[in-house]
Amino acid sequence: AAKAAADAEAAAKAAEEACAAAAAAAAAAQSDDAVKALWLQQQETLYDATVAQLEARKPFESAIRRPYWHIKALDGAQLRNWAAYLDWQEQQDDVAATVTLYERCLVPCAAYPEFWQRYVLWCESHQPKGSDNALQRATAVHCKRQPGVRIFAARFYEAHGDADAAREQYKQLLTQVTPGLLEGIIAAANFERRVGDATAATAVFETALEQQQQQQQKKQEQQQEDSKEDATDEGS
């Protein structure tokens, strides 16, 4: 009787263990199904988001007629499309994608200062290390003969506390890019006044006046030479 009771107890325990194992297996299967369902749901969500992004980009991408640089100017429609595309991309809050689009834009639009200035200002807020790099590329390579970029660069450096870099931009503007440019002269003098150097501010105007006088003198001398040549030709 004792043996029979022990056998019955062992059998009951084995049955209980078997039931527990079966329940665990069922739970594991359900867990695997749940994980698979969650993964599929995530992939479907990602797919839907990607499709939505592609559809949103499609009008801008299809309007791009020249994705490469060319000496010929872009038409107004192309410039407006790039500006609108950048507007849309900046609203997506995706820094990497925005940088990529700016870099794409600045291939065909390399000669347009407004896109470089926009890139610098965007980098200033979202990727500060990139702002100086973009500004150097604009002033040293792509738009180095554009006075507006030089003034923008000088003001940018001044705003960031780099007076020497700002002064250098004004110097290059007034000696190499567009000597005698009134806007540049006033901007440079006002800059020196803001940093507290009244002597340098006065010197900016004095230098500009000297350059103007020299140009007028050269012009008069050239006119005199031309008059002499004309008189010589008439006499012969």
C-alpha positions in Angstrom: 0.0 0.0 0.0 2.9 2.3 0.8 4.5 1.5 -2.4 1.4 2.2 -4.4 0.9 5.5 -2.7 4.5 6.5 -3.5 4.0 5.5 -7.1 0.8 7.5 -7.3 2.6 10.5 -5.8 5.4 10.2 -8.3 3.0 9.9 -11.2 1.1 13.0 -10.0 4.4 14.9 -9.8 5.4 13.8 -13.2 2.1 14.8 -14.6 2.4 18.2 -12.9 5.8 18.7 -14.4 4.6 17.7 -17.8 1.8 20.2 -17.6 4.2 22.9 -16.5 6.5 22.1 -19.4 3.6 22.2 -21.8 2.4 25.6 -20.4 6.0 27.0 -20.7 6.2 25.8 -24.3 2.9 27.4 -25.1 4.0 30.6 -23.5 7.3 30.6 -25.4 5.4 30.0 -28.6 3.1 32.9 -27.8 6.1 35.0 -26.9 7.8 34.2 -30.2 4.6 35.1 -32.1 4.3 38.3 -30.2 7.9 39.3 -30.9 7.4 38.4 -34.6 4.2 40.4 -34.8 5.9 43.4 -33.1 8.9 43.2 -35.5 6.5 43.0 -38.5 4.6 46.0 -37.2 7.8 48.0 -36.8 8.9 47.1 -40.3 5.6 48.0 -41.7 5.6 51.4 -39.9 9.1 52.1 -41.2 8.1 51.1 -44.7 5.1 53.4 -44.6 7.2 56.3 -43.3 9.8 55.7 -46.1 7.1 55.7 -48.8 5.6 58.9 -47.4 9.1 60.5 -47.4 9.6 59.5 -51.0 6.2 60.8 -52.1 6.9 64.1 -50.3 10.3 64.4 -52.0 9.1 63.5 -55.4 7.9 66.9 -56.6 11.2 68.5 -55.6 13.3 65.8 -57.1 11.4 65.7 -60.3 11.8 69.5 -60.7 15.6 69.3 -60.5 16.9 69.8 -64.1 20.6 70.3 -63.5 22.1 68.5 -60.5 25.7 69.3 -61.6 27.7 72.6 -61.7 27.7 74.6 -65.0 28.9 78.0 -65.9 25.5 78.8 -67.2 23.2 80.4 -64.7 20.3 78.5 -63.3 16.8 79.8 -64.1 14.5 81.2 -61.5 12.4 78.1 -61.3 15.4 76.0 -60.4 16.5 78.3 -57.7 13.0 78.5 -56.2 12.7 74.7 -56.2 16.0 74.3 -54.3 14.9 76.9 -51.8 11.5 75.2 -51.3 13.2 71.8 -51.1 15.5 73.1 -48.3 12.5 74.7 -46.5 10.8 71.3 -46.5 13.9 69.3 -45.5 14.7 71.7 -42.6 11.2 71.0 -41.2 11.9 67.3 -41.0 14.3 67.7 -38.1 16.8 65.3 -39.6 20.3 66.9 -39.4 22.1 64.3 -41.5 19.6 64.4 -44.3 19.6 68.2 -44.2 23.4 68.4 -44.5 23.2 66.0 -47.4 20.6 68.1 -49.2 22.6 71.3 -48.7 25.7 69.7 -50.1 23.7 68.5 -53.1 22.2 71.9 -53.6 25.6 73.7 -53.4 26.9 71.8 -56.4 24.6 73.4 -59.0 24.1 76.5 -56.8 27.8 77.0 -55.9 27.9 80.5 -57.4 24.8 81.8 -55.5 25.8 83.5 -52.2 22.3 83.2 -50.7 22.5 79.4 -50.5 25.9 79.5 -48.8 24.7 82.1 -46.3 21.6 80.0 -45.6 23.8 76.9 -45.1 26.1 78.8 -42.7 23.1 80.1 -40.6 21.5 76.7 -40.5 24.8 75.1 -39.4 25.2 77.7 -36.7 22.0 76.4 -35.1 22.2 72.7 -35.8 25.8 71.8 -36.5 28.1 74.7 -35.3 31.4 73.1 -36.5 30.1 73.1 -40.0 29.3 76.8 -40.2 32.9 77.9 -40.4 33.8 75.3 -42.9 30.9 76.3 -45.2 31.8 80.0 -44.8 35.5 79.3 -45.7 34.4 77.4 -48.8 32.2 80.2 -49.9 34.7 83.0 -49.3 37.9 81.2 -50.5 36.6 79.3 -53.5 33.1 79.5 -54.8 32.0 83.1 -54.1 35.3 84.8 -53.4 34.6 87.7 -55.8 31.1 88.3 -54.3 31.2 91.4 -52.0 28.0 90.4 -50.3 29.6 87.1 -49.1 32.6 89.0 -47.7 30.4 91.4 -45.7 28.3 88.5 -44.5 31.4 86.6 -43.4 32.8 89.7 -41.6 29.6 90.2 -39.7 29.4 86.5 -38.9 33.0 86.5 -37.4 32.3 89.7 -35.5 29.2 88.2 -34.0 31.2 85.2 -32.8 33.9 87.4 -31.3 36.6 86.9 -33.9 37.5 90.5 -34.7 40.7 89.6 -36.5 38.9 87.3 -39.0 36.2 90.0 -39.5 38.8 92.7 -40.2 40.6 90.4 -42.7 37.4 89.9 -44.6 36.9 93.7 -44.9 40.5 94.1 -45.9 40.2 91.6 -48.7 36.9 93.1 -49.8 38.3 96.7 -50.1 41.7 95.7 -51.5 41.1 92.7 -53.7 37.4 92.2 -54.4 35.7 95.6 -54.9 38.0 98.5 -53.9 35.9 101.6 -53.4 32.6 99.9 -52.8 30.7 102.3 -50.7 28.7 99.7 -48.8 32.0 97.9 -47.9 33.7 101.1 -46.8 30.8 102.1 -44.5 30.6 98.5 -43.1 34.3 98.4 -42.4 34.4 101.8 -40.7 31.4 100.9 -38.6 33.0 97.7 -37.6 36.1 99.5 -36.4 33.9 101.9 -34.5 32.1 99.1 -32.8 35.3 97.4 -31.6 36.4 100.7 -30.2 39.1 101.8 -32.6 38.1 105.3 -33.8 41.5 105.8 -35.4 41.1 102.7 -37.6 37.6 103.8 -38.5 38.9 107.1 -39.7 41.7 105.4 -41.6 39.2 103.4 -43.6 37.6 106.5 -45.0 41.0 108.2 -45.6 42.3 105.1 -47.5 39.1 105.1 -49.6 39.5 108.7 -50.4 43.1 108.2 -51.4 42.2 105.3 -53.6 39.5 107.4 -55.3 41.9 110.2 -55.9 44.5 107.9 -57.4 41.9 106.4 -59.7 40.8 109.8 -60.8 44.4 110.8 -61.4 45.0 107.7 -63.5 41.9 108.3 -65.5 42.9 111.9 -66.2 46.4 110.8 -67.2 44.9 108.2 -69.5 42.6 110.7 -71.1 45.6 113.0 -71.7 47.5 110.2 -73.3 44.6 109.4 -75.5 44.2 113.1 -76.5 47.9 113.2 -77.5 47.6 110.1 -79.6 44.5 111.5 -81.3 46.3 114.8 -82.0 49.3 112.9 -83.4 47.1 110.8 -85.7 45.4 113.9 -87.0 48.7 115.6 -87.7 50.0 112.7 -89.6 
